[in-house]
Amino acid sequence: MLPLGTEAPDFKLVDTVSGKKMSLDDVKGERGTVIMFICNHCPYVKYVNPLISKIAEKYSKKGIGFVGISSNDVENYPDDSPEKMKEVAEQEGYTFPYLYDESQTVARAYQAVCTPEFYLFNSDMHLEYRGQLDNSRPGNDVELTGEDLTTAMTNLLRGQPIDKNQRSAGGCNIKWKEGMEPPE
């Protein structure tokens, strides 16, 4: 996992909805930034989609920027193509850019390994939280609340410490291109 305190790696990726290239500066929030590694086909992402849209809408009003990034190999997973990403963003009502990481270099820079995976950076773009949305998974009968991420964001906004004991994300592995190794 990317060590806490790490400065957010910069990027410049195409937003599949607007067609514009967007950098980290374009998506960052005044008080913090959430970077989500998500994709279209993963059942774990499909499960959390309605909640992440609501969380992004609520916390963006408080100065937190949000961005979704898909890094999957679209040759072997065509449901994750940029065209389909645009469709999903519109269907789900994403209020945040949904960027395509074709080269997979951004996922590697963030040491992302699965979808959905969440990273919260403070206003200075240093990592405060990385891991799961909450303990809920499809079929495990745990209520989907977003507790882990929302608690971290609330503490960040209040200037309170964020628990360093963080749970890694669980979901579908990022689908790496042939010859690409997952980050170590």
Buried (B, 14 or more C-beta within 10 A) or exposed (E): BBEEEBEBBEBEBBBBBEEEEBEBEBBBBEBBBBBBBBBBBBEBBBBBBEBBBEBBBBBBEBBBBBBBBBBBBBEEBEEBBBEBBBBBBEEBEBBBBBBBBBEBBBBBBBBBBBBBBBBBBBBEBEBBBBBBBBBBBEEEEEEBBBBBBBBBBEBBBEEEEBEEEBEEBBBBEBBBBEEBEBBE
